[in-house]
Amino acid sequence: MAISTIQAMKKLKMMNIGEKWGSIDFTMAALMFVWTIHKSYFPSQLRNLIKVLNRLTFHKKHREIVTTVYLKHVLDEGKEIGFRERRRKLYTNCKSDNNENRMIRTMWSHVKFEHPAIFDTLAMEPDKKKEIMDDLINFRTDG
């Protein structure tokens, strides 16, 4: 069964939980690809870094297609997913030493911005809210 690149990467990410590391085999346009995930340790002065690496294996006769078409597709999809799933952050210039993945104390710190307000919970007269919703629906269908 052929699966898409995104499905393969999601499966690899799911397999990455805990100490489970594996590989995904899939085909695209009759080309066989194998994505494997590896863990590498990089000791440093501040901490021991653990890097997770993805390795793509394919037949050498498909090198041109992979480097010109497939990897461009993978990178474009990754950028699009990153843009779509990005989270907003609020920054303050309070010194903080509990930033994610940092051992160095910085001048700026951030928190995730998660605003609870949605249109349904907005305090407004029900008739006016319905009028606005109807206008939005008409605009969307006529647009």
C-alpha positions in Angstrom: 0.0 0.0 0.0 1.4 3.4 -1.0 1.2 6.2 1.5 2.0 9.9 1.2 5.0 11.6 2.5 3.1 13.4 5.2 1.4 10.2 6.4 4.9 8.5 6.5 6.3 11.4 8.6 3.4 11.3 11.0 3.8 7.6 11.4 7.5 8.1 12.1 6.7 10.8 14.6 4.2 8.5 16.4 6.9 5.8 16.5 9.3 8.2 18.0 7.5 8.2 21.4 9.7 6.8 24.1 12.5 4.7 22.9 10.7 3.3 19.8 12.7 4.1 16.7 11.7 2.6 13.4 11.3 3.0 9.6 8.6 3.5 7.1 8.7 2.0 3.6 6.5 3.6 0.9 6.3 4.2 -2.8 5.6 7.3 -4.8 5.3 7.2 -8.6 6.7 3.6 -8.6 9.8 4.7 -6.6 10.6 2.9 -3.4 11.6 5.1 -0.4 12.6 4.2 3.1 12.5 6.8 5.8 14.3 5.9 9.1 14.6 7.8 12.3 17.7 7.7 14.4 18.8 9.2 17.7 22.3 10.7 18.0 24.0 12.0 21.2 26.2 15.1 21.1 27.8 15.8 24.5 28.6 19.4 25.1 29.8 21.6 27.9 26.3 22.8 28.9 24.3 19.6 28.5 24.1 16.4 26.5 22.2 17.1 23.3 20.0 14.5 21.7 19.4 15.0 18.0 16.7 13.1 16.2 17.7 12.5 12.5 15.6 11.3 9.6 17.3 9.4 6.9 15.9 8.8 3.4 17.1 5.8 1.5 16.5 5.1 -2.1 18.1 3.5 -5.2 20.9 5.6 -6.6 19.4 5.6 -10.1 16.6 7.8 -8.7 18.9 10.4 -7.2 18.0 13.1 -9.7 14.3 12.7 -9.1 14.7 12.6 -5.4 16.9 15.7 -5.2 15.0 17.8 -7.7 11.4 16.9 -7.1 10.8 14.8 -4.0 12.9 16.6 -1.5 11.6 20.0 -2.7 8.0 18.6 -2.2 8.9 17.4 1.3 10.4 20.7 2.3 7.5 22.7 0.9 5.0 20.5 2.7 7.0 20.8 6.0 7.0 24.6 5.7 3.2 24.7 4.9 2.5 22.5 7.9 4.7 24.6 10.2 3.0 27.7 9.0 -0.5 26.2 9.5 0.3 24.8 13.0 2.3 27.7 14.4 1.5 29.0 17.8 1.6 32.7 18.8 3.8 33.7 21.7 3.7 36.7 24.0 7.1 38.1 25.0 8.1 40.1 28.0 11.5 41.4 29.0 11.4 39.8 32.4 14.6 37.8 33.0 13.9 34.1 32.9 15.9 30.9 33.2 13.2 28.5 32.5 12.9 28.9 28.7 12.4 25.8 26.7 15.6 24.0 25.7 17.8 26.8 27.0 20.3 26.7 29.8 21.3 30.3 29.5 19.4 33.1 31.3 18.0 35.5 28.8 16.5 39.0 29.0 13.3 38.0 27.2 10.9 35.2 28.0 7.7 34.1 26.4 4.4 32.3 27.1 2.1 30.6 24.6 -0.8 32.9 23.6 -4.0 31.0 23.9 -6.9 33.4 23.8 -10.2 31.8 25.0 -12.6 34.2 23.1 -14.6 32.9 20.2 -17.5 34.5 18.4 -20.0 32.2 20.2 -18.9 33.4 23.6 -18.8 37.1 22.7 -21.1 39.2 24.8 -23.5 40.9 22.4 -27.2 41.1 21.7 -28.5 37.8 20.1 -30.3 39.6 17.3 -27.1 41.6 16.3 -25.0 38.4 16.5 -27.4 36.5 14.3 -27.4 39.4 11.8 -23.6 39.4 11.7 -23.5 35.6 11.3 -26.0 35.8 8.4 -24.0 38.5 6.7 -20.8 36.3 7.0 -22.6 33.3 5.6 -24.0 35.3 2.7 -20.5 36.8 2.0 -18.9 33.3 2.1 -21.5 31.7 -0.3 -21.7 34.7 -2.7 -17.9 35.5 -2.6 
